[in-house]
């Protein structure tokens, strides 16, 4: 699963890079955003803090942190994420993050 562990304070940048790669993959292969994200799921950057919160505190709080990073990433890429897609991407990312060993 996901093995790309972000350095502290660089995770949001890594989320932006991941979303950018998903968008490029989507355009390159004519896929839906959800399909492109699923294909790229193994590349979701791992934050030790998000991983800890998701495992030991509250998964919804981890999902909130991922949504926040995705919103910021989308805004910086001039891309609009609807709520349903944002929820999907956040859950996909949290699943990937929590699947790390």
Gaussian input, Z-matrix of N, CA and C with variables (Angstrom, degrees):
# hf/3-21g

backbone

0 1
 N
 C     1     B1
 C     2     B2     1     A1
 N     3     B3     2     A2     1     D1
 C     4     B4     3     A3     2     D2
 C     5     B5     4     A4     3     D3
 N     6     B6     5     A5     4     D4
 C     7     B7     6     A6     5     D5
 C     8     B8     7     A7     6     D6
 N     9     B9     8     A8     7     D7
 C    10    B10     9     A9     8     D8
 C    11    B11    10    A10     9     D9
 N    12    B12    11    A11    10    D10
 C    13    B13    12    A12    11    D11
 C    14    B14    13    A13    12    D12
 N    15    B15    14    A14    13    D13
 C    16    B16    15    A15    14    D14
 C    17    B17    16    A16    15    D15
 N    18    B18    17    A17    16    D16
 C    19    B19    18    A18    17    D17
 C    20    B20    19    A19    18    D18
 N    21    B21    20    A20    19    D19
 C    22    B22    21    A21    20    D20
 C    23    B23    22    A22    21    D21
 N    24    B24    23    A23    22    D22
 C    25    B25    24    A24    23    D23
 C    26    B26    25    A25    24    D24
 N    27    B27    26    A26    25    D25
 C    28    B28    27    A27    26    D26
 C    29    B29    28    A28    27    D27
 N    30    B30    29    A29    28    D28
 C    31    B31    30    A30    29    D29
 C    32    B32    31    A31    30    D30
 N    33    B33    32    A32    31    D31
 C    34    B34    33    A33    32    D32
 C    35    B35    34    A34    33    D33
 N    36    B36    35    A35    34    D34
 C    37    B37    36    A36    35    D35
 C    38    B38    37    A37    36    D36
 N    39    B39    38    A38    37    D37
 C    40    B40    39    A39    38    D38
 C    41    B41    40    A40    39    D39
 N    42    B42    41    A41    40    D40
 C    43    B43    42    A42    41    D41
 C    44    B44    43    A43    42    D42
 N    45    B45    44    A44    43    D43
 C    46    B46    45    A45    44    D44
 C    47    B47    46    A46    45    D45
 N    48    B48    47    A47    46    D46
 C    49    B49    48    A48    47    D47
 C    50    B50    49    A49    48    D48
 N    51    B51    50    A50    49    D49
 C    52    B52    51    A51    50    D50
 C    53    B53    52    A52    51    D51
 N    54    B54    53    A53    52    D52
 C    55    B55    54    A54    53    D53
 C    56    B56    55    A55    54    D54
 N    57    B57    56    A56    55    D55
 C    58    B58    57    A57    56    D56
 C    59    B59    58    A58    57    D57
 N    60    B60    59    A59    58    D58
 C    61    B61    60    A60    59    D59
 C    62    B62    61    A61    60    D60
 N    63    B63    62    A62    61    D61
 C    64    B64    63    A63    62    D62
 C    65    B65    64    A64    63    D63
 N    66    B66    65    A65    64    D64
 C    67    B67    66    A66    65    D65
 C    68    B68    67    A67    66    D66
 N    69    B69    68    A68    67    D67
 C    70    B70    69    A69    68    D68
 C    71    B71    70    A70    69    D69
 N    72    B72    71    A71    70    D70
 C    73    B73    72    A72    71    D71
 C    74    B74    73    A73    72    D72
 N    75    B75    74    A74    73    D73
 C    76    B76    75    A75    74    D74
 C    77    B77    76    A76    75    D75
 N    78    B78    77    A77    76    D76
 C    79    B79    78    A78    77    D77
 C    80    B80    79    A79    78    D78
 N    81    B81    80    A80    79    D79
 C    82    B82    81    A81    80    D80
 C    83    B83    82    A82    81    D81
 N    84    B84    83    A83    82    D82
 C    85    B85    84    A84    83    D83
 C    86    B86    85    A85    84    D84
 N    87    B87    86    A86    85    D85
 C    88    B88    87    A87    86    D86
 C    89    B89    88    A88    87    D87
 N    90    B90    89    A89    88    D88
 C    91    B91    90    A90    89    D89
 C    92    B92    91    A91    90    D90
 N    93    B93    92    A92    91    D91
 C    94    B94    93    A93    92    D92
 C    95    B95    94    A94    93    D93
 N    96    B96    95    A95    94    D94
 C    97    B97    96    A96    95    D95
 C    98    B98    97    A97    96    D96
 N    99    B99    98    A98    97    D97
 C   100   B100    99    A99    98    D98
 C   101   B101   100   A100    99    D99
 N   102   B102   101   A101   100   D100
 C   103   B103   102   A102   101   D101
 C   104   B104   103   A103   102   D102
 N   105   B105   104   A104   103   D103
 C   106   B106   105   A105   104   D104
 C   107   B107   106   A106   105   D105
 N   108   B108   107   A107   106   D106
 C   109   B109   108   A108   107   D107
 C   110   B110   109   A109   108   D108
 N   111   B111   110   A110   109   D109
 C   112   B112   111   A111   110   D110
 C   113   B113   112   A112   111   D111
 N   114   B114   113   A113   112   D112
 C   115   B115   114   A114   113   D113
 C   116   B116   115   A115   114   D114
 N   117   B117   116   A116   115   D115
 C   118   B118   117   A117   116   D116
 C   119   B119   118   A118   117   D117
 N   120   B120   119   A119   118   D118
 C   121   B121   120   A120   119   D119
 C   122   B122   121   A121   120   D120
 N   123   B123   122   A122   121   D121
 C   124   B124   123   A123   122   D122
 C   125   B125   124   A124   123   D123
 N   126   B126   125   A125   124   D124
 C   127   B127   126   A126   125   D125
 C   128   B128   127   A127   126   D126
 N   129   B129   128   A128   127   D127
 C   130   B130   129   A129   128   D128
 C   131   B131   130   A130   129   D129
 N   132   B132   131   A131   130   D130
 C   133   B133   132   A132   131   D131
 C   134   B134   133   A133   132   D132
 N   135   B135   134   A134   133   D133
 C   136   B136   135   A135   134   D134
 C   137   B137   136   A136   135   D135
 N   138   B138   137   A137   136   D136
 C   139   B139   138   A138   137   D137
 C   140   B140   139   A139   138   D138
 N   141   B141   140   A140   139   D139
 C   142   B142   141   A141   140   D140
 C   143   B143   142   A142   141   D141
 N   144   B144   143   A143   142   D142
 C   145   B145   144   A144   143   D143
 C   146   B146   145   A145   144   D144
 N   147   B147   146   A146   145   D145
 C   148   B148   147   A147   146   D146
 C   149   B149   148   A148   147   D147
 N   150   B150   149   A149   148   D148
 C   151   B151   150   A150   149   D149
 C   152   B152   151   A151   150   D150
 N   153   B153   152   A152   151   D151
 C   154   B154   153   A153   152   D152
 C   155   B155   154   A154   153   D153
 N   156   B156   155   A155   154   D154
 C   157   B157   156   A156   155   D155
 C   158   B158   157   A157   156   D156
 N   159   B159   158   A158   157   D157
 C   160   B160   159   A159   158   D158
 C   161   B161   160   A160   159   D159
 N   162   B162   161   A161   160   D160
 C   163   B163   162   A162   161   D161
 C   164   B164   163   A163   162   D162
 N   165   B165   164   A164   163   D163
 C   166   B166   165   A165   164   D164
 C   167   B167   166   A166   165   D165
 N   168   B168   167   A167   166   D166
 C   169   B169   168   A168   167   D167
 C   170   B170   169   A169   168   D168
 N   171   B171   170   A170   169   D169
 C   172   B172   171   A171   170   D170
 C   173   B173   172   A172   171   D171
 N   174   B174   173   A173   172   D172
 C   175   B175   174   A174   173   D173
 C   176   B176   175   A175   174   D174
 N   177   B177   176   A176   175   D175
 C   178   B178   177   A177   176   D176
 C   179   B179   178   A178   177   D177
 N   180   B180   179   A179   178   D178
 C   181   B181   180   A180   179   D179
 C   182   B182   181   A181   180   D180
 N   183   B183   182   A182   181   D181
 C   184   B184   183   A183   182   D182
 C   185   B185   184   A184   183   D183
 N   186   B186   185   A185   184   D184
 C   187   B187   186   A186   185   D185
 C   188   B188   187   A187   186   D186
 N   189   B189   188   A188   187   D187
 C   190   B190   189   A189   188   D188
 C   191   B191   190   A190   189   D189
 N   192   B192   191   A191   190   D190
 C   193   B193   192   A192   191   D191
 C   194   B194   193   A193   192   D192
 N   195   B195   194   A194   193   D193
 C   196   B196   195   A195   194   D194
 C   197   B197   196   A196   195   D195
 N   198   B198   197   A197   196   D196
 C   199   B199   198   A198   197   D197
 C   200   B200   199   A199   198   D198
 N   201   B201   200   A200   199   D199
 C   202   B202   201   A201   200   D200
 C   203   B203   202   A202   201   D201
 N   204   B204   203   A203   202   D202
 C   205   B205   204   A204   203   D203
 C   206   B206   205   A205   204   D204
 N   207   B207   206   A206   205   D205
 C   208   B208   207   A207   206   D206
 C   209   B209   208   A208   207   D207
 N   210   B210   209   A209   208   D208
 C   211   B211   210   A210   209   D209
 C   212   B212   211   A211   210   D210
 N   213   B213   212   A212   211   D211
 C   214   B214   213   A213   212   D212
 C   215   B215   214   A214   213   D213
 N   216   B216   215   A215   214   D214
 C   217   B217   216   A216   215   D215
 C   218   B218   217   A217   216   D216
 N   219   B219   218   A218   217   D217
 C   220   B220   219   A219   218   D218
 C   221   B221   220   A220   219   D219
 N   222   B222   221   A221   220   D220
 C   223   B223   222   A222   221   D221
 C   224   B224   223   A223   222   D222
 N   225   B225   224   A224   223   D223
 C   226   B226   225   A225   224   D224
 C   227   B227   226   A226   225   D225
 N   228   B228   227   A227   226   D226
 C   229   B229   228   A228   227   D227
 C   230   B230   229   A229   228   D228
 N   231   B231   230   A230   229   D229
 C   232   B232   231   A231   230   D230
 C   233   B233   232   A232   231   D231
 N   234   B234   233   A233   232   D232
 C   235   B235   234   A234   233   D233
 C   236   B236   235   A235   234   D234
 N   237   B237   236   A236   235   D235
 C   238   B238   237   A237   236   D236
 C   239   B239   238   A238   237   D237
 N   240   B240   239   A239   238   D238
 C   241   B241   240   A240   239   D239
 C   242   B242   241   A241   240   D240
 N   243   B243   242   A242   241   D241
 C   244   B244   243   A243   242   D242
 C   245   B245   244   A244   243   D243
 N   246   B246   245   A245   244   D244
 C   247   B247   246   A246   245   D245
 C   248   B248   247   A247   246   D246
 N   249   B249   248   A248   247   D247
 C   250   B250   249   A249   248   D248
 C   251   B251   250   A250   249   D249
 N   252   B252   251   A251   250   D250
 C   253   B253   252   A252   251   D251
 C   254   B254   253   A253   252   D252
 N   255   B255   254   A254   253   D253
 C   256   B256   255   A255   254   D254
 C   257   B257   256   A256   255   D255
 N   258   B258   257   A257   256   D256
 C   259   B259   258   A258   257   D257
 C   260   B260   259   A259   258   D258
 N   261   B261   260   A260   259   D259
 C   262   B262   261   A261   260   D260
 C   263   B263   262   A262   261   D261
 N   264   B264   263   A263   262   D262
 C   265   B265   264   A264   263   D263
 C   266   B266   265   A265   264   D264
 N   267   B267   266   A266   265   D265
 C   268   B268   267   A267   266   D266
 C   269   B269   268   A268   267   D267
 N   270   B270   269   A269   268   D268
 C   271   B271   270   A270   269   D269
 C   272   B272   271   A271   270   D270
 N   273   B273   272   A272   271   D271
 C   274   B274   273   A273   272   D272
 C   275   B275   274   A274   273   D273
 N   276   B276   275   A275   274   D274
 C   277   B277   276   A276   275   D275
 C   278   B278   277   A277   276   D276
 N   279   B279   278   A278   277   D277
 C   280   B280   279   A279   278   D278
 C   281   B281   280   A280   279   D279
 N   282   B282   281   A281   280   D280
 C   283   B283   282   A282   281   D281
 C   284   B284   283   A283   282   D282
 N   285   B285   284   A284   283   D283
 C   286   B286   285   A285   284   D284
 C   287   B287   286   A286   285   D285
 N   288   B288   287   A287   286   D286
 C   289   B289   288   A288   287   D287
 C   290   B290   289   A289   288   D288
 N   291   B291   290   A290   289   D289
 C   292   B292   291   A291   290   D290
 C   293   B293   292   A292   291   D291
 N   294   B294   293   A293   292   D292
 C   295   B295   294   A294   293   D293
 C   296   B296   295   A295   294   D294
 N   297   B297   296   A296   295   D295
 C   298   B298   297   A297   296   D296
 C   299   B299   298   A298   297   D297
 N   300   B300   299   A299   298   D298
 C   301   B301   300   A300   299   D299
 C   302   B302   301   A301   300   D300

   B1=1.4497
   B2=1.5251
   B3=1.3017
   B4=1.4531
   B5=1.5235
   B6=1.3292
   B7=1.4557
   B8=1.5156
   B9=1.3025
   B10=1.4540
   B11=1.5279
   B12=1.3189
   B13=1.4558
   B14=1.5216
   B15=1.3265
   B16=1.4555
   B17=1.5159
   B18=1.3005
   B19=1.4553
   B20=1.5276
   B21=1.3357
   B22=1.4738
   B23=1.5360
   B24=1.2933
   B25=1.4630
   B26=1.5277
   B27=1.3107
   B28=1.4638
   B29=1.5260
   B30=1.3102
   B31=1.4497
   B32=1.5238
   B33=1.3244
   B34=1.4647
   B35=1.5339
   B36=1.3127
   B37=1.4637
   B38=1.5212
   B39=1.3394
   B40=1.4580
   B41=1.5313
   B42=1.3345
   B43=1.4672
   B44=1.5284
   B45=1.3254
   B46=1.4656
   B47=1.5327
   B48=1.3212
   B49=1.4637
   B50=1.5256
   B51=1.3360
   B52=1.4666
   B53=1.5267
   B54=1.3391
   B55=1.4639
   B56=1.5215
   B57=1.3090
   B58=1.4625
   B59=1.5206
   B60=1.3257
   B61=1.4722
   B62=1.5226
   B63=1.3354
   B64=1.4715
   B65=1.5260
   B66=1.3189
   B67=1.4681
   B68=1.5239
   B69=1.3291
   B70=1.4658
   B71=1.5221
   B72=1.3210
   B73=1.4573
   B74=1.5276
   B75=1.3310
   B76=1.4549
   B77=1.5258
   B78=1.3142
   B79=1.4645
   B80=1.5275
   B81=1.3119
   B82=1.4550
   B83=1.5252
   B84=1.3304
   B85=1.4573
   B86=1.5179
   B87=1.3216
   B88=1.4622
   B89=1.5173
   B90=1.3141
   B91=1.4591
   B92=1.5185
   B93=1.3174
   B94=1.4585
   B95=1.5233
   B96=1.3186
   B97=1.4603
   B98=1.5241
   B99=1.3192
   B100=1.4652
   B101=1.5258
   B102=1.3251
   B103=1.4673
   B104=1.5279
   B105=1.3184
   B106=1.4637
   B107=1.5259
   B108=1.3227
   B109=1.4649
   B110=1.5257
   B111=1.3199
   B112=1.4654
   B113=1.5204
   B114=1.3186
   B115=1.4543
   B116=1.5329
   B117=1.3201
   B118=1.4673
   B119=1.5227
   B120=1.3038
   B121=1.4624
   B122=1.5290
   B123=1.3149
   B124=1.4649
   B125=1.5242
   B126=1.3269
   B127=1.4587
   B128=1.5279
   B129=1.3199
   B130=1.4650
   B131=1.5270
   B132=1.3318
   B133=1.4664
   B134=1.5226
   B135=1.3074
   B136=1.4615
   B137=1.5205
   B138=1.3010
   B139=1.4571
   B140=1.5205
   B141=1.3220
   B142=1.4691
   B143=1.5230
   B144=1.3261
   B145=1.4615
   B146=1.5336
   B147=1.3273
   B148=1.4675
   B149=1.5264
   B150=1.3214
   B151=1.4650
   B152=1.5301
   B153=1.3203
   B154=1.4592
   B155=1.5262
   B156=1.3344
   B157=1.4669
   B158=1.5228
   B159=1.3157
   B160=1.4598
   B161=1.5067
   B162=1.3116
   B163=1.4670
   B164=1.5256
   B165=1.3191
   B166=1.4652
   B167=1.5238
   B168=1.3131
   B169=1.4612
   B170=1.5194
   B171=1.3131
   B172=1.4655
   B173=1.5194
   B174=1.3085
   B175=1.4635
   B176=1.5300
   B177=1.3242
   B178=1.4749
   B179=1.5205
   B180=1.3194
   B181=1.4583
   B182=1.5338
   B183=1.3091
   B184=1.4679
   B185=1.5280
   B186=1.3376
   B187=1.4636
   B188=1.5245
   B189=1.3281
   B190=1.4666
   B191=1.5258
   B192=1.3371
   B193=1.4652
   B194=1.5287
   B195=1.3208
   B196=1.4629
   B197=1.5295
   B198=1.3306
   B199=1.4682
   B200=1.5204
   B201=1.3153
   B202=1.4540
   B203=1.5301
   B204=1.3156
   B205=1.4655
   B206=1.5257
   B207=1.3328
   B208=1.4731
   B209=1.5205
   B210=1.3433
   B211=1.4724
   B212=1.5211
   B213=1.3184
   B214=1.4630
   B215=1.5324
   B216=1.3233
   B217=1.4606
   B218=1.5246
   B219=1.3188
   B220=1.4622
   B221=1.5297
   B222=1.3115
   B223=1.4693
   B224=1.5267
   B225=1.3208
   B226=1.4615
   B227=1.5299
   B228=1.3245
   B229=1.4644
   B230=1.5324
   B231=1.3417
   B232=1.4702
   B233=1.5230
   B234=1.3173
   B235=1.4572
   B236=1.5227
   B237=1.3052
   B238=1.4607
   B239=1.5307
   B240=1.3244
   B241=1.4646
   B242=1.5196
   B243=1.3349
   B244=1.4621
   B245=1.5206
   B246=1.3187
   B247=1.4617
   B248=1.5230
   B249=1.3285
   B250=1.4605
   B251=1.5230
   B252=1.3188
   B253=1.4560
   B254=1.5233
   B255=1.3209
   B256=1.4628
   B257=1.5244
   B258=1.3299
   B259=1.4688
   B260=1.5241
   B261=1.3318
   B262=1.4610
   B263=1.5266
   B264=1.3348
   B265=1.4594
   B266=1.5267
   B267=1.3238
   B268=1.4700
   B269=1.5228
   B270=1.3237
   B271=1.4711
   B272=1.5247
   B273=1.3169
   B274=1.4610
   B275=1.5299
   B276=1.3214
   B277=1.4565
   B278=1.5262
   B279=1.3094
   B280=1.4690
   B281=1.5223
   B282=1.3185
   B283=1.4729
   B284=1.5274
   B285=1.3200
   B286=1.4641
   B287=1.5223
   B288=1.3187
   B289=1.4551
   B290=1.5276
   B291=1.3128
   B292=1.4649
   B293=1.5301
   B294=1.3020
   B295=1.4637
   B296=1.5194
   B297=1.3305
   B298=1.4669
   B299=1.5127
   B300=1.2896
   B301=1.4563
   B302=1.5121
   A1=109.64
   A2=116.24
   A3=121.53
   A4=110.93
   A5=116.22
   A6=120.16
   A7=112.08
   A8=118.16
   A9=122.42
   A10=109.17
   A11=117.21
   A12=121.86
   A13=108.64
   A14=115.94
   A15=121.74
   A16=111.08
   A17=114.57
   A18=120.83
   A19=108.05
   A20=116.98
   A21=118.47
   A22=110.15
   A23=115.99
   A24=124.97
   A25=114.00
   A26=118.43
   A27=121.03
   A28=111.89
   A29=116.54
   A30=120.12
   A31=112.12
   A32=118.08
   A33=120.09
   A34=110.91
   A35=116.49
   A36=119.63
   A37=110.09
   A38=116.23
   A39=120.36
   A40=111.55
   A41=117.26
   A42=120.80
   A43=109.36
   A44=116.65
   A45=120.43
   A46=110.10
   A47=116.57
   A48=120.44
   A49=111.34
   A50=116.47
   A51=119.69
   A52=110.56
   A53=116.75
   A54=119.65
   A55=110.36
   A56=117.45
   A57=120.92
   A58=110.95
   A59=117.33
   A60=119.98
   A61=110.97
   A62=117.08
   A63=120.28
   A64=109.90
   A65=117.05
   A66=121.15
   A67=111.13
   A68=116.96
   A69=120.10
   A70=111.09
   A71=116.46
   A72=120.73
   A73=110.22
   A74=115.89
   A75=120.87
   A76=110.54
   A77=116.31
   A78=120.43
   A79=111.75
   A80=115.94
   A81=120.62
   A82=112.35
   A83=116.42
   A84=120.05
   A85=114.38
   A86=117.16
   A87=121.03
   A88=113.82
   A89=116.64
   A90=121.23
   A91=110.73
   A92=115.22
   A93=119.09
   A94=107.06
   A95=116.58
   A96=120.57
   A97=110.63
   A98=116.40
   A99=120.22
   A100=111.86
   A101=117.04
   A102=120.29
   A103=110.98
   A104=116.27
   A105=120.08
   A106=110.45
   A107=117.18
   A108=121.11
   A109=110.81
   A110=116.69
   A111=119.53
   A112=110.65
   A113=116.01
   A114=119.81
   A115=110.56
   A116=116.55
   A117=122.36
   A118=113.51
   A119=117.53
   A120=121.71
   A121=112.46
   A122=117.40
   A123=119.67
   A124=112.18
   A125=118.05
   A126=121.68
   A127=113.57
   A128=117.49
   A129=120.16
   A130=108.32
   A131=117.73
   A132=118.98
   A133=111.34
   A134=115.52
   A135=121.97
   A136=109.65
   A137=114.96
   A138=121.77
   A139=107.37
   A140=116.52
   A141=119.81
   A142=110.71
   A143=116.66
   A144=120.32
   A145=111.13
   A146=117.33
   A147=120.99
   A148=109.64
   A149=116.50
   A150=120.21
   A151=110.53
   A152=117.56
   A153=121.94
   A154=111.10
   A155=116.38
   A156=120.48
   A157=110.32
   A158=117.49
   A159=121.03
   A160=113.82
   A161=116.71
   A162=120.91
   A163=113.24
   A164=116.77
   A165=119.58
   A166=115.68
   A167=117.82
   A168=119.22
   A169=109.73
   A170=117.22
   A171=121.10
   A172=109.05
   A173=116.06
   A174=121.05
   A175=111.28
   A176=117.01
   A177=119.52
   A178=111.72
   A179=117.23
   A180=121.18
   A181=110.54
   A182=116.65
   A183=120.77
   A184=109.87
   A185=116.94
   A186=120.83
   A187=110.68
   A188=117.23
   A189=120.97
   A190=110.61
   A191=117.31
   A192=121.09
   A193=110.99
   A194=116.36
   A195=120.42
   A196=110.21
   A197=117.45
   A198=120.46
   A199=110.72
   A200=116.45
   A201=120.52
   A202=110.92
   A203=116.36
   A204=120.56
   A205=111.36
   A206=116.87
   A207=120.17
   A208=111.98
   A209=117.03
   A210=120.01
   A211=110.49
   A212=115.44
   A213=120.85
   A214=110.62
   A215=116.35
   A216=121.06
   A217=111.03
   A218=116.46
   A219=120.27
   A220=110.87
   A221=116.60
   A222=120.12
   A223=110.68
   A224=117.06
   A225=119.51
   A226=111.95
   A227=116.39
   A228=121.42
   A229=112.15
   A230=116.40
   A231=122.14
   A232=111.38
   A233=115.30
   A234=122.24
   A235=108.08
   A236=116.29
   A237=120.99
   A238=109.64
   A239=114.93
   A240=120.84
   A241=108.45
   A242=116.87
   A243=119.07
   A244=108.39
   A245=116.92
   A246=121.63
   A247=113.28
   A248=116.91
   A249=120.36
   A250=112.01
   A251=116.47
   A252=120.66
   A253=110.49
   A254=116.38
   A255=120.88
   A256=110.60
   A257=116.62
   A258=120.85
   A259=110.89
   A260=116.21
   A261=120.98
   A262=111.20
   A263=116.47
   A264=120.49
   A265=111.54
   A266=116.36
   A267=119.94
   A268=110.80
   A269=117.47
   A270=120.32
   A271=111.01
   A272=116.25
   A273=120.98
   A274=110.18
   A275=116.33
   A276=121.20
   A277=111.33
   A278=117.26
   A279=120.01
   A280=110.03
   A281=117.51
   A282=120.68
   A283=110.22
   A284=115.91
   A285=120.59
   A286=110.94
   A287=117.19
   A288=121.66
   A289=110.70
   A290=116.33
   A291=120.03
   A292=112.43
   A293=117.07
   A294=120.66
   A295=111.61
   A296=117.62
   A297=119.78
   A298=109.80
   A299=114.72
   A300=120.56
   A301=110.41
   D1=-146.04
   D2=-174.78
   D3=-71.22
   D4=125.85
   D5=179.92
   D6=-123.95
   D7=-3.62
   D8=-177.89
   D9=-82.49
   D10=98.19
   D11=-178.15
   D12=-93.83
   D13=123.72
   D14=-179.38
   D15=-78.07
   D16=150.16
   D17=172.48
   D18=-73.64
   D19=150.64
   D20=177.00
   D21=-54.23
   D22=141.46
   D23=178.21
   D24=71.73
   D25=1.91
   D26=177.20
   D27=-113.59
   D28=-1.67
   D29=-174.96
   D30=-62.55
   D31=-42.09
   D32=179.66
   D33=-61.33
   D34=-39.92
   D35=176.37
   D36=-62.86
   D37=-40.73
   D38=179.53
   D39=-66.87
   D40=-34.86
   D41=175.41
   D42=-64.27
   D43=-41.96
   D44=177.66
   D45=-60.16
   D46=-45.46
   D47=179.17
   D48=-63.17
   D49=-38.23
   D50=178.19
   D51=-64.90
   D52=-46.56
   D53=179.36
   D54=-62.21
   D55=-40.37
   D56=177.44
   D57=-60.09
   D58=-42.69
   D59=179.64
   D60=-67.56
   D61=-35.58
   D62=176.42
   D63=-63.25
   D64=-44.68
   D65=179.47
   D66=-63.35
   D67=-40.67
   D68=177.65
   D69=-64.41
   D70=-42.87
   D71=179.17
   D72=-63.42
   D73=-40.93
   D74=178.37
   D75=-58.70
   D76=-47.86
   D77=-178.36
   D78=-68.53
   D79=-41.37
   D80=-177.04
   D81=-62.75
   D82=-39.31
   D83=-175.19
   D84=-109.18
   D85=3.66
   D86=177.13
   D87=64.97
   D88=35.02
   D89=-179.03
   D90=-94.92
   D91=167.17
   D92=170.09
   D93=-72.76
   D94=158.19
   D95=178.90
   D96=-60.32
   D97=-39.26
   D98=179.82
   D99=-63.94
   D100=-42.16
   D101=178.63
   D102=-65.65
   D103=-42.05
   D104=178.78
   D105=-63.55
   D106=-39.34
   D107=178.89
   D108=-66.30
   D109=-41.27
   D110=178.56
   D111=-62.89
   D112=-39.58
   D113=178.31
   D114=-63.38
   D115=-36.22
   D116=-176.76
   D117=-93.25
   D118=7.75
   D119=-174.91
   D120=-56.39
   D121=-37.29
   D122=-178.09
   D123=-66.92
   D124=-12.14
   D125=-179.39
   D126=-100.73
   D127=7.08
   D128=178.50
   D129=-60.73
   D130=127.47
   D131=179.14
   D132=-69.19
   D133=139.93
   D134=-177.00
   D135=-99.03
   D136=129.05
   D137=171.87
   D138=-105.75
   D139=127.42
   D140=179.12
   D141=-60.10
   D142=-36.77
   D143=-179.95
   D144=-66.93
   D145=-47.15
   D146=178.78
   D147=-63.15
   D148=-39.83
   D149=178.30
   D150=-61.93
   D151=-45.97
   D152=179.30
   D153=-61.57
   D154=-48.07
   D155=-179.00
   D156=-62.00
   D157=-43.18
   D158=179.95
   D159=-64.52
   D160=-35.32
   D161=-178.29
   D162=-82.53
   D163=-42.21
   D164=-167.17
   D165=-116.08
   D166=-12.05
   D167=-177.97
   D168=-113.07
   D169=-75.80
   D170=-176.95
   D171=-160.46
   D172=120.13
   D173=-179.06
   D174=-58.62
   D175=-38.01
   D176=-179.38
   D177=-63.01
   D178=-33.21
   D179=177.03
   D180=-68.26
   D181=-39.00
   D182=175.44
   D183=-63.51
   D184=-42.73
   D185=178.31
   D186=-62.96
   D187=-38.09
   D188=177.24
   D189=-61.06
   D190=-43.41
   D191=179.37
   D192=-63.07
   D193=-40.74
   D194=178.62
   D195=-66.88
   D196=-42.49
   D197=177.92
   D198=-59.74
   D199=-42.84
   D200=179.10
   D201=-59.78
   D202=-45.33
   D203=178.86
   D204=-65.55
   D205=-38.93
   D206=178.73
   D207=-67.20
   D208=-39.96
   D209=176.99
   D210=-60.33
   D211=-46.59
   D212=179.18
   D213=-61.73
   D214=-43.32
   D215=179.63
   D216=-63.14
   D217=-45.57
   D218=179.99
   D219=-62.14
   D220=-42.59
   D221=179.18
   D222=-62.03
   D223=-41.79
   D224=-179.06
   D225=-69.72
   D226=-22.27
   D227=177.62
   D228=-95.09
   D229=4.70
   D230=-176.96
   D231=55.13
   D232=44.73
   D233=-179.21
   D234=-125.00
   D235=139.20
   D236=-179.61
   D237=-101.47
   D238=127.16
   D239=174.73
   D240=-107.95
   D241=123.18
   D242=174.68
   D243=-74.26
   D244=163.29
   D245=-175.54
   D246=-58.78
   D247=-40.26
   D248=-179.92
   D249=-63.99
   D250=-43.23
   D251=179.03
   D252=-68.99
   D253=-39.60
   D254=177.15
   D255=-60.17
   D256=-45.44
   D257=177.89
   D258=-60.97
   D259=-44.51
   D260=179.84
   D261=-60.68
   D262=-48.69
   D263=-178.60
   D264=-63.57
   D265=-40.00
   D266=179.57
   D267=-64.32
   D268=-45.05
   D269=179.31
   D270=-64.93
   D271=-40.25
   D272=177.41
   D273=-60.65
   D274=-45.17
   D275=-179.98
   D276=-65.73
   D277=-44.66
   D278=179.71
   D279=-63.24
   D280=-42.84
   D281=176.57
   D282=-56.57
   D283=-44.64
   D284=-179.09
   D285=-66.48
   D286=-43.98
   D287=-179.39
   D288=-62.93
   D289=-43.33
   D290=-177.47
   D291=-75.78
   D292=-13.83
   D293=178.66
   D294=-82.34
   D295=-7.70
   D296=179.22
   D297=-67.37
   D298=151.40
   D299=-177.99
   D300=-94.92

